[in-house]
Amino acid sequence: MATDSIFAFDQRKDIDGRTCDIGQCRDCSLLINCTDVQRNILEPQINDRIQALSSDQFYSVDASFLAELIRYIDDSNIVDFLFEQEPNAARGAMMDFGAGRGIVAAKAARFYTEVYAVELTLEVLQQVHAHMPDRDRIHISNDLDQVPDGLDGIISMHVMEHVPELNAMFARLAAKLNPGGVMLFQVPMLRNDYIVRTHYVFFNERAVHALSRLFPLEVVGVWYDTNCDFLTAIVRRPLSPAPAPVAETYRQTSMARGRLEQERGNRTLISGSAARFRGQFGPFAEPRWDDMTVRFATPVDLSTVEIQAVVRIEAAQPVALRIALVSSSGAVAEKWLELSPGWSHIRHHVREFRQLSGTPQLSETVTILFGGETVGVAFEAELALC
């Protein structure tokens, strides 16, 4: 979410009596606890400490809990709910993201061949893991990067609201799913007693659909617990691109590290009115560009084109990123952005770009150039027709 896409929505008292500014993203309708998102930007190390401490306190265990562990596993029904909605879902590897005590992971081990339980701190999870049945197939970690790609399922219970950079996290989770893999997440909706220092976002149904389209994922369904004001969503990574694509994306790039789309080739069919691509470039000795050429089945009016991207900057200081468009007629337009280290969401319309040569109007082919300083950049981008 770009800062300029958030507008004032409300003010609410949080659970501690603080007044918090609530914003809404005009792109996806997600509600944002702007007060604490801003605090997290200024003091991320304090946020990490608070998250870890609250996790250990909320999920603490004792001897009586461990004695009843099997009953807690039996009573856990979220894995059952997932298979009720997706009875044909593959049951290879899955991840319990934000595992807490690991109850969902333990229940999932009855269905999946391998289970990865990821939690911010491991003290509580290690205690419970030692008593879990099937624990030889349940792998615990506090590092998402240690979980391999190729998951058939992800379950995340009351975690997404704790993520201040939500788009970046969605991108990481979506990338770990196999084609056809499903992700279930449950989150609290906006109400005063759910506004706490580490709840940064509040979902609604439109936000689920908007975020899913960005990465892209298919929405299986959205359900509401109106007693608790919880939202549950299931999304799926598509098995393959839809037939009769409107546009084709060609990737032509020279990279110092990383490959595109896990070596799936340099040609991807895209359906609908948007072309999506992902890549990585740098660091280089000299500035370099990563280029993607998008060919539309019919000429498009370039005044209707918009670029959205989730970008990760690997640097200690803010850097300049160049986005340029070159049409098949030779017209060139560019925009320079200053981006801070870490993940950012950018969204810009072509009319905001500076025209360097010609005036892009109608074109069947558009080449997009990403580049800038000699740092590493990873991106998930979308070229869309508005």
MIMAR-159613 format. One record per residue (C-alpha): x, z, y; residue number from 0. Coordinates in steps of 0.02 Angstrom, whole numbers, plus 50000, padded with zeros to 5 digits. Layout:
<recs>
      X      Z      Y  drenlo
      X      Z      Y     NUM
...
</recs>
This chain:
<recs>
      X      Z      Y  drenlo
  50000  50000  50000       0
  50072  49951  50167       1
  50054  50081  50304       2
  49961  49959  50415       3
  49828  49935  50280       4
  49772  50118  50287       5
  49639  50175  50409       6
  49569  50347  50447       7
  49428  50394  50328       8
  49397  50582  50340       9
  49468  50754  50368      10
  49449  50885  50232      11
  49500  51065  50199      12
  49610  51077  50046      13
  49607  51216  49917      14
  49723  51321  50028      15
  49619  51297  50186      16
  49736  51168  50263      17
  49659  51023  50359      18
  49712  50860  50277      19
  49693  50684  50344      20
  49613  50569  50215      21
  49644  50383  50236      22
  49576  50232  50146      23
  49668  50074  50097      24
  49574  49927  50170      25
  49645  49817  50031      26
  49585  49915  49879      27
  49476  50061  49944      28
  49592  50192  49867      29
  49579  50358  49960      30
  49745  50434  50014      31
  49793  50612  50058      32
  49894  50553  50208      33
  49950  50728  50257      34
  50042  50759  50095      35
  50099  50579  50068      36
  50188  50593  50236      37
  50263  50760  50185      38
  50325  50682  50024      39
  50409  50541  50120      40
  50500  50666  50231      41
  50543  50794  50096      42
  50538  50711  49924      43
  50649  50844  49846      44
  50524  50980  49892      45
  50386  50878  49813      46
  50483  50864  49650      47
  50507  51052  49645      48
  50323  51088  49678      49
  50269  50962  49545      50
  50385  51036  49414      51
  50336  51216  49452      52
  50149  51180  49452      53
  50166  51084  49288      54
  50254  51229  49201      55
  50126  51354  49268      56
  49972  51250  49229      57
  50027  51207  49052      58
  50105  51372  49002      59
  50082  51424  48819      60
  50087  51587  48721      61
  50078  51641  48539      62
  49887  51636  48536      63
  49888  51456  48597      64
  50013  51403  48464      65
  49910  51491  48330      66
  49759  51385  48380      67
  49857  51224  48405      68
  49772  51126  48265      69
  49600  51170  48334      70
  49652  51110  48507      71
  49713  50946  48432      72
  49552  50925  48331      73
  49445  50958  48486      74
  49539  50832  48594      75
  49426  50679  48602      76
  49505  50559  48727      77
  49595  50458  48591      78
  49430  50445  48497      79
  49346  50385  48657      80
  49479  50251  48680      81
  49448  50182  48506      82
  49260  50190  48529      83
  49280  50072  48676      84
  49420  49968  48601      85
  49396  49977  48411      86
  49513  49829  48380      87
  49657  49898  48484      88
  49825  49886  48397      89
  49897  50052  48337      90
  50085  50031  48340      91
  50176  50130  48477      92
  50089  50227  48615      93
  50136  50340  48760      94
  50055  50499  48823      95
  50111  50488  49005      96
  50106  50658  49087      97
  50088  50743  48919      98
  50073  50924  48976      99
  50068  51026  48817     100
  50064  50868  48712     101
  49890  50887  48638     102
  49843  50705  48668     103
  50010  50649  48595     104
  49980  50755  48440     105
  49805  50683  48417     106
  49871  50507  48445     107
  49999  50530  48306     108
  49853  50527  48183     109
  49819  50346  48232     110
  49981  50270  48300     111
  50143  50241  48206     112
  50253  50304  48350     113
  50207  50416  48497     114
  50306  50449  48656     115
  50260  50605  48756     116
  50327  50600  48934     117
  50318  50751  49048     118
  50408  50799  49209     119
  50482  50956  49133     120
  50505  50986  48948     121
  50509  51176  48926     122
  50325  51192  48878     123
  50317  51028  48783     124
  50468  51075  48677     125
  50384  51239  48626     126
  50227  51149  48569     127
  50320  51004  48490     128
  50405  51123  48368     129
  50233  51167  48297     130
  50154  50993  48297     131
  50105  50907  48137     132
  50181  50732  48128     133
  50314  50788  48252     134
  50443  50674  48170     135
  50345  50527  48248     136
  50319  50610  48418     137
  50464  50583  48537     138
  50470  50690  48695     139
  50558  50645  48856     140
  50557  50677  49043     141
  50617  50500  49082     142
  50495  50354  49081     143
  50640  50232  49070     144
  50684  50302  48898     145
  50518  50243  48828     146
  50537  50068  48754     147
  50430  49921  48804     148
  50305  49850  48680     149
  50174  49988  48683     150
  50000  49959  48612     151
  49926  50104  48708     152
  49954  50220  48856     153
  49849  50373  48894     154
  49874  50465  49058     155
  49764  50616  49091     156
  49762  50679  49271     157
  49930  50606  49320     158
  49897  50457  49434     159
  49836  50569  49575     160
  50009  50650  49576     161
  50100  50485  49608     162
  50133  50449  49794     163
  50198  50272  49756     164
  50054  50219  49646     165
  50081  50031  49649     166
  50258  50049  49587     167
  50203  50163  49445     168
  50063  50045  49394     169
  50190  49904  49387     170
  50306  50005  49274     171
  50167  50056  49156     172
  50090  49882  49146     173
  50260  49809  49104     174
  50276  49925  48953     175
  50115  49863  48872     176
  50111  49729  48740     177
  49993  49583  48773     178
  49824  49656  48720     179
  49889  49834  48747     180
  49770  49956  48831     181
  49793  50097  48956     182
  49669  50238  48981     183
  49686  50352  49131     184
  49577  50492  49198     185
  49587  50559  49376     186
  49489  50675  49489     187
  49384  50596  49627     188
  49381  50659  49805     189
  49309  50832  49828     190
  49382  50977  49926     191
  49438  51085  49781     192
  49537  50937  49712     193
  49636  50916  49873     194
  49802  51002  49839     195
  49980  50970  49897     196
  50023  50861  49748     197
  49862  50758  49739     198
  49904  50604  49842     199
  49769  50478  49796     200
  49588  50477  49741     201
  49516  50331  49644     202
  49350  50243  49648     203
  49289  50097  49544     204
  49338  49964  49670     205
  49515  50034  49676     206
  49529  50019  49486     207
  49482  49835  49494     208
  49593  49797  49644     209
  49748  49879  49570     210
  49718  49797  49402     211
  49710  49624  49480     212
  49878  49651  49565     213
  49982  49675  49407     214
  49877  49591  49323     215
  49770  49691  49202     216
  49592  49669  49140     217
  49468  49810  49170     218
  49381  49859  49008     219
  49271  49988  49092     220
  49254  50132  49215     221
  49160  50293  49173     222
  49111  50444  49277     223
  49098  50628  49233     224
  48977  50678  49371     225
  48985  50863  49326     226
  49173  50873  49355     227
  49190  50723  49472     228
  49316  50638  49357     229
  49341  50451  49340     230
  49403  50374  49177     231
  49461  50193  49167     232
  49525  50082  49028     233
  49625  49927  49072     234
  49705  49797  48959     235
  49854  49682  48975     236
  49788  49505  48943     237
  49833  49425  48777     238
  49876  49260  48862     239
  49838  49165  49022     240
  49662  49097  49035     241
  49633  48913  48993     242
  49619  48776  49125     243
  49736  48857  49252     244
  49717  48816  49435     245
  49902  48833  49472     246
  50068  48831  49382     247
  50216  48940  49428     248
  50393  48881  49397     249
  50536  49004  49410     250
  50708  48936  49452     251
  50831  49075  49487     252
  51011  49127  49466     253
  51027  49315  49445     254
  51175  49432  49427     255
  51077  49547  49311     256
  50909  49555  49226     257
  50799  49414  49166     258
  50624  49360  49209     259
  50477  49408  49099     260
  50587  49466  48954     261
  50655  49292  48916     262
  50483  49215  48899     263
  50543  49055  48979     264
  50540  48983  49154     265
  50361  48916  49154     266
  50204  49022  49166     267
  50024  48962  49181     268
  49920  49054  49309     269
  49730  49054  49320     270
  49616  49090  49465     271
  49660  49075  49649     272
  49825  49170  49643     273
  49997  49143  49569     274
  50092  49298  49512     275
  50274  49316  49467     276
  50405  49449  49445     277
  50593  49446  49459     278
  50752  49533  49506     279
  50905  49482  49605     280
  51069  49555  49668     281
  51179  49641  49700     282
  51292  49496  49748     283
  51454  49479  49842     284
  51359  49369  49966     285
  51174  49360  50012     286
  51076  49255  49887     287
  50896  49200  49867     288
  50775  49206  49723     289
  50651  49062  49729     290
  50484  49030  49646     291
  50395  48862  49661     292
  50206  48866  49645     293
  50115  48701  49615     294
  49927  48700  49641     295
  49814  48579  49550     296
  49742  48518  49716     297
  49811  48529  49894     298
  49788  48701  49973     299
  49770  48746  50156     300
  49926  48850  50189     301
  49838  48943  50329     302
  49741  49030  50189     303
  49895  49087  50093     304
  49944  49270  50083     305
  50093  49352  49997     306
  50080  49523  49917     307
  50228  49604  49832     308
  50283  49770  49760     309
  50468  49780  49801     310
  50603  49902  49746     311
  50759  49913  49856     312
  50914  49984  49772     313
  51014  50045  49920     314
  51052  50206  50013     315
  50993  50140  50182     316
  50850  50029  50242     317
  50887  49845  50219     318
  50821  49680  50286     319
  50721  49571  50168     320
  50682  49389  50205     321
  50526  49303  50140     322
  50521  49116  50173     323
  50396  48980  50126     324
  50444  48798  50107     325
  50302  48673  50086     326
  50316  48507  49996     327
  50313  48423  50168     328
  50473  48514  50214     329
  50397  48637  50336     330
  50480  48808  50333     331
  50411  48977  50390     332
  50494  49146  50371     333
  50470  49332  50400     334
  50601  49469  50401     335
  50554  49647  50350     336
  50650  49809  50358     337
  50617  49905  50198     338
  50669  50081  50151     339
  50754  50122  49985     340
  50637  50139  49838     341
  50468  50054  49812     342
  50364  49972  49948     343
  50204  49870  49946     344
  50203  49724  50068     345
  50062  49607  50114     346
  50079  49468  50241     347
  49978  49315  50288     348
  50066  49149  50324     349
  50000  49150  50501     350
  50112  49303  50532     351
  50267  49202  50485     352
  50384  49123  50613     353
  50384  48934  50601     354
  50561  48866  50583     355
  50520  48683  50557     356
  50360  48585  50548     357
  50186  48660  50534     358
  50130  48698  50355     359
  49953  48634  50332     360
  49903  48556  50166     361
  50021  48561  50019     362
  50017  48553  49829     363
  50185  48642  49813     364
  50251  48797  49898     365
  50421  48874  49866     366
  50441  49058  49907     367
  50615  49128  49941     368
  50654  49313  49926     369
  50823  49373  49986     370
  50922  49477  50108     371
  51068  49595  50108     372
  51186  49619  49962     373
  51080  49746  49869     374
  50976  49745  49711     375
  50793  49700  49733     376
  50656  49697  49602     377
  50484  49630  49644     378
  50310  49597  49578     379
  50233  49467  49693     380
  50071  49373  49713     381
  50038  49214  49812     382
  49851  49216  49846     383
  49724  49103  49930     384
  49617  49206  50048     385
</recs>
